[in-house]
Amino acid sequence: MEQTLRITCSGSHNQIVMVKFLSKNSKWIIAIFGFLILGITQTQWLRTLPLWQHLEGLTIDVRYSNRPGQPPDPNIVLVGLTSSSFQLDDLSTNEIAASPTLQLMQQPWPWDRRVYAAILDKVMSGGAKVVMFDFVFASQTDGDDEFAQALLKYKDHVVIGEMFGDEEGTSGRTKKLTAPNPDLLLPGTDSVVGLVNIWTDPDDVVRQAKYLTSLEHESGLDQFNFPEDLMHITAVTTKKFTGQDVAPQDDHFHYIDFQGTPGRYRPYPVEQMFVDRIWHANFKDGLIFSNKIVVVGPMAEIFHDNHLTPLGDMPGPELQTQIIAALLHHSWLAETSAVINFAVAFLMLWIGLEICFRIKSAILKPVFLLGGIFIFFVICQLFFTHNKLILPMAQPLACLIVPGAFGISFQFALEQLERLRTRSLLERYVSKNVAKTILEDQRSFLESLSGRKQSVTVLFSDIRGFTSMTESSDAGKLVAQLNEYFLEMVGVVLKESGTLQKFIGDAIMAAWGDTHSEGLAEDARRAVSAALQMRAALVRLNEKWVDQPDRIKLKIGIGVNHGEIIVGNIGHPQRMEFTVLGDGVNLAARLESATKQFHTDVLIGEETEKLTRDNFVYRNVGAIAFKGKTKPVETFVVLSDRTVPPPAWLAKYQEGIQFYRGKKFTEALARFQEVKKEIGGEDFLCDMYIEQCENLFHQGLKSGWDGSFALSEK
């Protein structure tokens, strides 16, 4: 046992030393952790991590969603091959018969290329400046010659697509350029082709576009410095429209300045252009195309040409249209430099550390941390919306949140460890409730130090004949038995959330409602419940001690009283004690002392009984005129809680009390005799009242008789 104690003490000492070390160096630990996070966020490994890229992409998407949209560019018209373009359900038979192009549209897909030639002719007849077909006409089919002639005719005003695709080869997956059918590209039409590829970020969201590249670059052969000879279809279109290169002339990705959510450009169904009445009504005889860019592309669901953008799923032709509009306005989003990114991350780390070190309140720290996150988001949103500048958010937020959360949690954990250590130390000298109040409700504790009045329920417990025990018992054995007794009794008090106020020799003083209250009735209920449990605990102890010759059978008296008392810090400056005092406390002690005179183990005061009569079964002892009290106090014996039915004789006993106080001694005598018989022939309280009734019946009443019992001792 001695070795175990030594090991335990050694372990506790090591824990204390560790807590002190961590507390002393907590700022250094948090700062080092913060700079470690800053260093990690600068690594290429983290930046290429899919999860990290996804988080950064989400922050950008939120900024896209939160900025106001822009009106569609009036210089662009979108014409779509919609579902109605294949069914022609909205057109009459006569209207279809009147148009050779519509008749060709009724044929199975892919359409005869004469359809596209007719579309080009029709749009150009309206005065369109540039027509962009968002298609790659790779295969050979009917009508290629007619379409080739149309492309040659309008070569300076038309663009068609080509695209990169993946191809499995002997050396692995490579890039393949799929160009239009050679039959379509007659001499002099080289300038009509542009890339239709749409690139996605690692999380499959379209946020960026590339306007200049090469097959070698896309195949990963950058080290050979091949020329960038392939332009994106949007760059070719805007160049033909403006007469100059407006797209960035590099092979880097540039964030797209989206104009708004999908549907910003309403597509005109292509078949409607070939119906005279609609051409006149909706297309103003082609006037809506005059001097504009016309984008013709697949809008029907069967083409599966939808792309996920920060603003939702967007059809490919509309996505190309929004890119064209951004290029016409020389508008794309720029990213900040690596130096600025590092400076912002460092600033956010500094803010996180300042929150940990400067803010003292554990509640305010996370509030300031959340406030810092919100302010940073607002700043990034403002730069995004008004300056078209993308500040990275994942890296700075990681430098703010991770060290900040770690610092707050670390400091909170240290504080809790220190509290536990302090509480453990305090609980060796004061009750758990007092220790809890000191540590968790310092304002209430400081108020109580100066003294205050409040309603409290007090319990006094004392061992009968303890003085004689000390004279005849072995000191060591008696102390061991007392400690065993106190372990059980104090355990009951703490179980019922009471405050162990003090030990007075062999007596126990406990209170409910002194350091914290659960309500007057609940405080009183817990005190009476503790008294019942102490009674049962003593029975168990005595049964256990029967087989131990060095143990003495113990008897106790318990008094419970509720009243207004003074709570405060009492004593000498060198030895203070948080305790309760006043008449309510004294009465609890007198009730405990009165248990000897009334041959019971528990006496309950009248205020406690009033608060708990719905919870327990009580037997009235009588009104006791305590010395120094001007008014007798009703006292009760607690029989059980309400889960146990009251004994059958209790009502008759209460009638006897009423007859006695009503001076009907003959009737009272009869009731008490009946109750005594029902109980089993021996009952001190019945005998006491029987003797009183007989004496008063023969001797008569004294002046001022009120039915109370006088105690000569306090």
CORLINUR-V117606 format. One record per pair of residues at least 4 apart in sequence whose ideal C-beta (glycine too) atoms are under 6 Angstrom apart, sorted by sequence separation. I is the first residue (numbers start at 1). GAP is how many residues later the second one is. D is the distance in whole Angstrom. If there is no record, write none. Layout:
i,gap,d
I,GAP,D
I,GAP,D
This chain:
i,gap,d
25,4,6
81,4,5
91,4,5
111,4,4
124,4,6
143,4,6
144,4,6
154,4,5
180,4,5
185,4,5
200,4,5
201,4,5
213,4,5
231,4,5
238,4,6
242,4,6
245,4,6
260,4,4
278,4,5
279,4,5
284,4,5
314,4,5
336,4,4
353,4,6
354,4,5
355,4,5
364,4,6
382,4,6
383,4,5
393,4,5
397,4,5
398,4,5
400,4,6
401,4,6
403,4,6
406,4,6
419,4,6
423,4,6
426,4,6
430,4,4
436,4,6
437,4,5
442,4,6
448,4,6
469,4,5
486,4,5
513,4,4
518,4,4
533,4,6
571,4,5
581,4,6
604,4,5
609,4,6
612,4,5
640,4,4
646,4,5
649,4,6
664,4,6
665,4,6
679,4,5
693,4,6
695,4,5
701,4,5
91,5,6
123,5,5
168,5,6
169,5,5
180,5,6
213,5,6
216,5,4
217,5,6
231,5,5
259,5,5
280,5,6
283,5,5
289,5,6
298,5,4
308,5,6
309,5,5
314,5,5
326,5,5
336,5,6
359,5,5
427,5,6
430,5,6
473,5,4
493,5,4
571,5,4
580,5,6
595,5,5
604,5,5
659,5,4
40,6,6
46,6,5
84,6,6
96,6,5
200,6,5
201,6,6
239,6,6
248,6,6
272,6,4
273,6,6
326,6,6
359,6,5
383,6,4
517,6,6
545,6,4
571,6,5
595,6,6
151,7,6
166,7,5
167,7,5
298,7,5
306,7,5
307,7,6
438,7,5
493,7,6
502,7,5
569,7,5
570,7,6
625,7,4
676,7,5
104,8,5
123,8,5
198,8,6
238,8,5
383,8,6
427,8,5
437,8,5
501,8,4
595,8,5
659,8,4
660,8,4
167,9,4
306,9,6
359,9,6
426,9,4
501,9,6
569,9,5
570,9,5
594,9,6
609,9,6
623,9,4
624,9,5
659,9,4
104,10,6
216,10,4
355,10,6
490,10,6
500,10,6
501,10,5
513,10,4
676,10,4
104,11,5
120,11,6
164,11,5
165,11,5
305,11,4
380,11,5
512,11,4
542,11,5
623,11,5
624,11,5
675,11,5
214,12,5
235,12,4
307,12,6
423,12,5
498,12,5
499,12,5
591,12,4
656,12,5
164,13,6
165,13,6
355,13,5
380,13,6
567,13,5
101,14,6
214,14,5
355,14,6
498,14,5
512,14,5
591,14,6
621,14,4
672,14,5
163,15,5
213,15,6
214,15,5
499,15,5
512,15,5
565,15,5
566,15,5
621,15,6
656,15,3
212,16,5
214,16,6
299,16,5
423,16,6
499,16,5
566,16,5
620,16,6
621,16,6
655,16,5
656,16,5
101,17,4
162,17,5
213,17,5
493,17,5
565,17,4
672,17,5
538,18,6
618,18,4
619,18,5
672,18,5
212,19,6
489,19,6
565,19,4
652,19,6
160,20,6
297,20,3
419,20,5
565,20,6
618,20,6
619,20,6
211,21,5
351,21,5
563,21,3
295,22,6
616,22,5
617,22,4
653,22,5
228,23,5
561,23,6
598,23,6
617,23,5
652,23,5
211,24,4
669,24,4
136,25,5
616,25,5
668,25,5
135,26,6
136,26,6
295,26,5
561,26,5
649,26,5
130,27,5
131,27,5
132,27,5
133,27,5
136,27,5
531,27,5
561,27,4
606,27,6
609,27,5
615,27,6
113,28,6
372,28,6
606,28,4
665,28,4
114,29,4
117,29,5
531,29,6
559,29,5
617,29,5
649,29,4
112,30,5
113,30,3
117,30,4
120,30,5
124,30,6
496,30,4
561,30,6
110,31,6
112,31,4
113,31,5
116,31,5
162,31,5
665,31,6
114,32,5
160,32,6
267,32,5
528,32,6
559,32,3
603,32,5
604,32,4
665,32,5
117,33,4
159,33,6
163,33,5
164,33,5
496,33,6
527,33,5
559,33,3
113,34,4
152,34,5
155,34,5
158,34,5
163,34,5
217,34,6
496,34,4
604,34,6
159,35,5
161,35,4
195,35,6
369,35,5
557,35,5
148,36,5
211,36,4
590,36,5
602,36,6
152,37,6
155,37,6
194,37,5
195,37,5
196,37,5
211,37,6
493,37,6
600,37,5
620,37,5
148,38,5
151,38,5
177,38,5
194,38,6
195,38,6
213,38,5
492,38,5
524,38,5
557,38,4
144,39,5
194,39,3
212,39,5
138,40,5
144,40,6
466,40,4
140,41,5
151,41,6
492,41,4
136,42,6
194,42,4
492,42,5
137,43,5
138,43,6
175,43,5
210,43,5
365,43,5
463,43,4
137,44,5
175,44,5
557,44,6
558,44,5
559,44,5
560,44,5
561,44,4
563,44,6
174,45,6
208,45,4
462,45,4
489,45,5
492,45,6
562,45,4
562,46,4
661,46,4
137,47,6
208,47,5
209,47,5
461,47,4
207,48,6
348,48,4
352,48,5
560,48,5
355,49,6
460,49,6
488,49,5
261,50,5
262,50,5
345,50,5
349,50,4
362,50,6
261,51,6
341,51,5
345,51,5
348,51,5
352,51,5
356,51,3
459,51,5
241,52,5
262,52,4
344,52,5
348,52,4
352,52,4
258,53,6
265,53,5
458,53,5
514,53,5
164,54,5
345,54,5
333,55,5
334,55,6
335,55,5
336,55,6
456,55,5
457,55,5
265,56,5
333,57,5
456,57,4
456,58,5
134,62,6
432,62,6
259,63,5
258,64,5
455,65,6
259,66,6
433,66,4
457,66,5
514,66,5
256,67,6
457,67,5
431,68,5
459,68,5
257,69,4
431,69,4
511,69,5
457,70,4
481,70,5
531,71,5
161,72,5
477,73,5
159,74,6
257,74,4
257,75,5
257,76,6
632,76,4
159,77,5
159,78,5
254,78,5
255,78,4
437,78,4
501,78,6
247,80,5
246,81,5
434,81,6
433,82,4
625,83,5
524,84,5
528,84,5
599,85,4
623,85,4
624,85,5
625,85,5
626,85,6
234,86,6
238,86,6
237,87,6
524,87,4
525,87,5
622,87,5
627,87,5
524,88,5
528,88,6
234,89,5
238,89,5
234,90,5
238,90,6
521,90,5
525,90,5
463,91,6
464,91,4
463,93,6
461,95,6
462,95,5
461,97,5
460,99,5
206,101,5
459,101,5
205,103,5
206,103,5
458,103,6
132,105,5
457,105,4
130,107,5
198,109,6
455,109,5
456,109,5
130,110,5
528,110,6
130,111,5
453,111,6
129,112,6
453,113,6
454,113,6
209,114,6
451,115,6
452,115,6
451,117,3
448,119,5
448,120,6
449,120,4
456,124,6
590,124,6
458,127,5
460,128,5
460,129,5
458,130,4
462,130,5
460,132,4
57,144,6
434,144,5
57,146,5
57,148,6
53,149,5
54,149,4
122,151,5
50,152,6
126,160,2
125,161,6
128,161,4
127,162,6
129,162,5
126,163,4
127,163,4
130,163,5
131,163,5
132,163,5
133,163,5
134,163,3
128,164,6
123,166,5
128,166,5
123,171,5
102,172,5
101,173,5
99,175,4
95,180,5
134,183,5
85,184,6
84,185,5
85,185,5
85,186,5
134,186,6
78,187,4
80,187,3
82,187,5
70,189,4
78,189,5
79,189,5
81,189,6
69,191,3
79,191,5
72,192,5
72,193,5
77,215,5
79,215,6
75,217,5
76,217,5
77,217,5
78,217,5
79,217,5
81,217,5
82,217,5
83,217,5
81,218,6
82,218,5
80,219,3
81,219,6
78,243,5
76,245,6
64,246,4
64,247,6
61,249,4
76,249,6
73,252,4
38,311,5
34,315,5
66,315,6
63,318,5
67,318,4
34,319,6
63,321,4
31,322,6
30,326,6
27,330,6
59,334,4
56,338,4
55,339,5
41,354,5
41,357,5
38,361,5
37,362,6
37,365,5
37,366,5
34,369,3
33,370,6
33,373,6
30,377,4
23,391,5
22,392,6
19,398,5
